[in-house]
Amino acid sequence: MTTIFEEMRQTMIQRQMVPQYVTHPKILQSFKILQREIFVPQEQRSVCYGDTYIAVAENRLMLAPVMLATLIQAAHIFPHEKVLALACSTGYAAIVLSYLAEKVIAIESSSIYVNQMNEAFENNEIFNAQSYLRPLREGCLEQAPYDVIFIEGSVEEIPGEIFAQLAEGGRIVTILSKGKQEPCQGVVIEKREGSLFTNVLFETKIPILKEFHLTKGFEF
């Protein structure tokens, strides 16, 4: 018998992703089988398949499914590639990435999130992803370089330490904030011959990750 959440997942794909040209088979399959409801607080389960972000804790969120899928599809992840995932909280996005990449290194700044992610990896039989406790702005230098860097949330800046861990030809996918009064932009940033090229995918409005507020570092 089909459960209500299975029906919600199918509706999510048909009404959100297909109209927005999310077509990658592995991405669609991951959203079809992953139980998004177990990655969110109990009180958010009834709305977790909607077209808006979910606040899972203070200063942490899960992107709306179609936004997440659009960003990941735009990253063009190949099966041999390595991904650095930042601020994925309970691990939903990191698991989606693991279906596409050879290896996923997920960084969180709280042991609570790290433990939740590693438990989620085990429960979903994900063997090519691992979560580590680190400051988000530091990434994970010892595993660098990365073909793709994913940041789940809105950022005012991307620190130089993160850009330094991106391989030549690599892509960063995230949501850039242009200020409180301006829409945020979902972007893919590609590194080619040492230079950075940004492609805007969509506009939205979501909270800024406190770890990525603007300092005197890199600006767009």
N, C-alpha and C positions, 0 to 999 in steps of 0.2 A: 504494500500500500504506500502511495506517495505521501510524504509528510508535507506539512504546511511550509516548512523551510525549503524543501526541495522544489516546491512550486514557486516559492519566492525567488530562488536562484534562477530558475528557468525564465521567469518573468523579467528578472534583472538583465539577463543576457539579451532577450528579445526586444525589450523596450528601451534599454539604455545603451548597450554595447553595439548591437547591430546597426542602429540608426547613426551612431557615431563612427562607423567604419572600423570597429575593432574586429579584425578578421583572422588574426593569428590562431591557428588551431590549438596550440598548446596553452596559450593564454585563456582562450575560451573554455578549454577543458578544465584548467585549474580552477577557474571561477565556478564551474559547474559542480565540481566534486568537493571543493573545500568548504567546510562548514563555518562560514563567517560568523555565525551566531555564537560560537564557543570562544571567539576571540574578543568579544565585547562584554561590557558589564551587563548583568542580568536585565537591568531596566532598559537597556538599549536594544535588546534582541529583536523586538517587534519592528524596529525601524532600520536595522543594520543593512538591509538590502536596498534602501532608498538611494536617491541620487544626491546625497549630501554627506559631508564628513561626519565621523563619530568621535566624540571626545571619550577616550578610554581612561584618561587620568589627567592630573594637572600637567599642562604643557605637553601632552601627547595626544595624538589623534590617529585615526585610520582614515585615509583618503576615501572619498566616494568611489565606489567600484569602477565607474566609467573613467574617472580621472586617473586612477591607478593603472587601469588597463591601457589607457592611451599613452601614459608616460612610458610604461614598460614596452609597449609595442614600438614606440618611437626610438627606444634604445637599441633596437635591432640586435638583440643578444644571440650570440652563436653558441652551440653546444660545448665548444672548447674554451669558453671565456670564463674569467673570474670576476665576481661582482663584490663590491663593498656596499653594504646596506647600512644606512645610518638612521637612527630614531624610529625603528620599526616596532617598538613597544612589545606587543604581545606576539608578534611574529607572522601575522597573516601575509604581509607583503613579502617578507623574506622567503616564505614558502613558495609563493607564486614565482619569485625569481629563481628559486632552486629547480623548478621544472624546466627552466630554459638554459641555465648556465651549468658549467662543470663544477664550480665551487662558489659558495656564498659565504662571505665573512660579515656577520651582523654585529654592529657595535651599539651598545647602549650604556648610558651613564648611571644606571641604577641596577643593583643586583636583583631586584624584584623582576624587572623586565628581562634580564639575562636568563634567570631561572625559568621564567614563563616561556621564553622562546625556545630554550633547549628542551623543555618538556614538550612543547608543541612539535618540535622536530621529531622527537622520539615517538610521540603518539601518532604522528602522520607518516612514520617510517621515512623520514627525510635524512639521508646519510651524507649528503654533500653540502650541508650548511652547519655552521657553528656560530654561537653567540659569545661575545667577549665583553667584559666590563672595562670600559675606557671612556675618557672624555670624548664627546662626539667630535669636537673640533680637531682632535688629533688623528682620527681615523685609526688605521692599523698599519703602520709603516713596515713592520717586518714581513707582512704578506704582500706588500706592493711589488710591482705596479698592478693596477686593476684596469680591466677593459671597460667596465661600467661602474659608476658610482651613483647610487640612488639615495636620495635624502627624502624621507617621508615627512612633509610639512613645508611651511613657507619659510624662506630664508631671506634676510636682507643682504647677506654677503656669504660668499663661500671662501673660507680661509685658504691662504696660500699653502698651508700644510696639506690640505685636501687636494688641491690642484696638483701638487707635487707628486701625489700618489697615482695620478692618472696616466695610463700608458699612452704612447703615441697612437693616434687613431681612436683613442678611448672617448667615451661619452659620459657626461654627467646629466642625470635627469632629476629634476626637482621643480619646485614652485618658487619663483622669485617675487619678493615684495618690493614695490616701488614707493612705498610710503602708505600711511594710514588712509589717505584719501583716494588712493589709486587702486585699481584692480590688481590682483596678483596675476602672474603669468606662468603657466606650465611651460617648461622649456626643456630642450635637449641642447647641451653645450658640447661641441665636438672639438677635440684637440688635433689639429693638423699642422705638421711641420712646426710645432712649438707655439702656434697661435690658436686662439679660441674663437669658435664660430657658434653663434646662438640662433636657434630656430624656435620661434614661439608657436606653441601648439594650441593653447586656449587661455581664456581669462577666467578668474574665479576670485573668491574672497575667503581666505582661511587665516587662522591665527599664526603668528610668527613663532617659530621655535626660539626659546630664550637663548639657547646656545649659539644661535646664528643671527643675533642682532648686530647691526652695523657698528664696526669699530673703525680704526684707521687702516684696516687691511684692504683687501681687494674690493673694488667697487665696479659695478656694471654701468 
